[in-house]
Amino acid sequence: MVRTSQSLKIILTTGVLFSGLLSLVTPLYATGLDELVQEALNNNPDLAEMKSRWEQSSYKAPQVGSLNDPIFSFAFSNYPNDDFSSDTAPMTGNEVKLSQMFPFPGKLENRSALAREQAKWFEAAYYDSHYQLARKVKDAWYRLYYKQMSIGVVERNMKLVDDIIRLTEVRYETGDGLQQDVLKAQVKRSGLMDQLISLQQQKSVIEFELNRLLNRTAGSFVVPGNLELPRTDVTLDEFQRAGLEKRPMNAAYQALVKRYRYQKKLADLDDYPDVTLWGSWRFRDDNLPDEGTDFVSAGVSFNLPIYRDKRRAAVAEADAALRMAEYQTMGFRNSVSESIQKAYARMQETLEQSELYSEGIIPQTSQSFQSALGAYQVGKVAFISLLDALLTTFKAEMDYYRVSSEYLRSLAWLEAESTLPLIGLPVVIDEDHAGYKVNVDQRTP
């Protein structure tokens, strides 16, 4: 007895130490959906890349909107090649020259404006990516919820099938049942086990996806069971209006159109020459007959835009690019409208289906199964009727969690397309901060 007690203490102590070591090597992660979205917004490398791209483009305007550096040159001018003396030829001297090129008025301003609009595109795309990233996290979370609840349904039904197998074996041994009933129940259990393995694999794939979005190396997730299905009273027209007015990518496409308008202006301005002003000072030798009076020169030069073909091609290119941007803007707005309409229709459909399953089909199928089980125990119904009732109940539960997950995913889709907060905390985008609002009072009821 003493040896058994000591062995038990050793096992418990080892278990505690092992758990402590696991806590040291296994990082602790947030598990709530709001916390996961915030973690993704803080750590996702794709989002960080877009921010860097925006920052990179923001430094372009000061570069292209500034004058080129002036050119300083020094020359040994007009030295005779027989003796290279500086006091024999009157034009001999050492010359310094300074020149500065000035683009035709309007070119610098338009180049700078073009670069600024390009930066606005990346800025708006970066802000819009916050909503899209939040949707990806929520979508994966709700798919994980479906897989997790489905695993629970399968495991629960496997226990029911085990009970049915024992029941059929007893009935077979007493001569009241058939051996094929036992075999059918065993086949059904094997099918459930196969489905369980598949669901567990699918759950792991979704966890890998979530870890990638959160920039984690590894980690598992547990979704709270039976998530509440939030309702919204926002109409389809309100979603459409918000998507076409508030989504950051609208500003991105407006910036794209402006960018190509500035490109068109630059192509038109290229017909006009740039001007270069220059001045020079020639230092002459004091031993020259005129005592080496220095020479001063100044002048102006400009390019001659005589090659019209390339300039006409540049104008045509800018026109085509502008039309392309306008069509892309129209296409984007149509795409947003279509996506919102699809998401809204799916939201309504899956909400009605989830209510039908929770309030009607599942209670009815459960009652039918319990009735069939009781009748089978007293030999009033065939085994096939019991198995059919079990399959119907099982399918109803699986379908309920599927449509519930689809409903929540449709809300996340609507959020990303319209930027309206529907689930949890809203994403906040402004000039000084891009992130996830942490005020719990802002939660959507």
Helices and strands as residue ranges (DSSP letters): H 2-25, H 33-43, H 45-58, H 60-64, E 71-77, E 93-102, H 107-173, H 179-214, H 236-245, H 248-269, E 275-283, E 295-302, H 308-356, I 357-361, H 362-377, H 383-418, E 427-429, E 434-436, G 440-442
